[in-house]
Each structure stands twice: as C-alpha cells, then as structure tokens.
Amino acid sequence: MSAAALQLKKSLADAIKHQMKFDHLSISSFAKKTKTNRNSVRRILDGKNTSITLKTMAKAAEALNLELTLSVKQLPLGKLGRIAGQLAVTDDAKKAAELKKQFLEGYYGQSVNQLDA
C-alpha cells in the first residue's frame, strides 16, 4: 500500500470526522445523508482503508459541503536523484524494480499503472 494513498485517505477521513463533529452528525445520520449504510461510513472514516473509490470520496465530501481536491506533482529533483543513485548500485532485482517504479512515479507524478492506460 503506498504511503501517498494512506496519507490521502487519512486526510480525507480526518476532514470528514472534523466536519461531522462540527455539524453534530452521528454515523447513522451521516449514513442517511449520503444514502449509504453505517458500515460504509465506518470504512470512509477508517484512515487505513484505502479501498474507497473517488466517487465515494466525492459523495461523502459533498454531503458535508466540503470540496475534494486531488493533486499530483513531481518529486523534488534531489529525491529523484537519491532514488536513481540507489537504483544504480543495487544488485537485488526486486529492489531495483521497486526503485524504478518509485522513480517513474516521482518523475511523472502519477502511478506507473496509470501511465500504461
């Protein structure tokens, strides 16, 4: 699981929890507002559950009058250089594949899987 996905989900869950508290919404009332069930709301509020879809994220944010934004940016050149340096000296094929993936994702600012699409 990527650190970026975890951070994004944690930020979303924290923002929703904060707004629910501000609006005095329980899990049940938020579930009704989003036309879903309490288990789905718990998954939304779980900062470690990254299997939530963008559609669900947007629906939850809209229900609380929050604006959902998602941005992608390149890693700083220094960090890309460190990854490239590690890649150049590693003899471990598995580690090399992971470093190559990190480098490409950092350079293009998006998942390597998305680049193939």
N, C-alpha and C positions, 0 to 999 in steps of 0.2 A: 504494500500500500504506500503510495507516495506521500511524502511529508507535505507537499503542496495541497493535496486533496484533503488530508487531515486538518491542515490549518484553515482551509476554506470552509470545511464543514463545521469546525469548531467556532469560527467567526459567525457563521450563519446561525448556528444553534444558540450561541450567546446573545446575538441580537434579538432573536425571536423570544428567548426566555425573558430578556430585559423588557421588551415591549409588552409581552403578556403580563408581566408583573405590573408594569405601568398602567395597563388597561384593566387590571384586576380580572384577568381571564384565567379560568381553570383549564386543565387539559380537556375536559369534557366540553366546555363552552368553545374552546378553540377548535376542537374537532367538528362541532356543529357549524361553526363559522366557515371552515374550509371544506365542509361536506365530505368528511372522512371519519375514520374511527380513532379511538384513543390510542390503539397500538401504533397506528401510522403517525400520530402526533409524537408519541414517545420516540419513534425512530427519527423523526425530524429533529427532536430535541437532544438526541444522543450525539454528542460531538465526535464520537469514534465511528459512527455508522456512516460510511461514505457511499453507500449504495443508493442514495437518494437521487432522483432524476432532476435535471434542470427545471422541468415542468413543475414538479412538486415543490422545488425551492421557490420558484416564482409564485406559485399559488399561495404558499404559506406567507411569503413576504407581502404580497398584495392584500391578503386578508387582514394584515396588521398595518396597512398603509405605509409599508417600507419599500424603498427602492432597492432592487437587487442589481448589483453590478459585478461583472466578472472581467478581469483584465489579464492580459498575458504580456510579458516583457522578457527581453533577453537578459541573461545573466551578465553581470559585470565582466569585462574582459579579463580581469585578474583571476576571477574564479574559473572562467573557461580555460585560462592558461594553466591553472593548477590541475584541472581535470585532464587536460591534454598531456601535461607532464607525467601524471600518474599512468596514463594510458601508454605512453611511450616506454615506460620501464617495467610494466607488469608482464609476467610470464603466465599468469593464470587466465585461461581463455574465458572463464565465466566472469571474472572480474573485468577483463578487457571489454566484454560485451556490455556489461553494466555501465562502465565508464564511457563507452562510445554512445550509449543511449543517453546518459546524463549530458554529455557534451552536445549532442544533436538537439535535445530538448532545450538545453540552455541557450544554444545559438539561435534556434528558430522560435523559441518562446512558446512551444506547444508540444504536446505529446508526439512521439515518433509515430505512433499508430495513426494519428490524425494526418500526418504528412503523407501517408500512403493513400489516403482517401481522395 
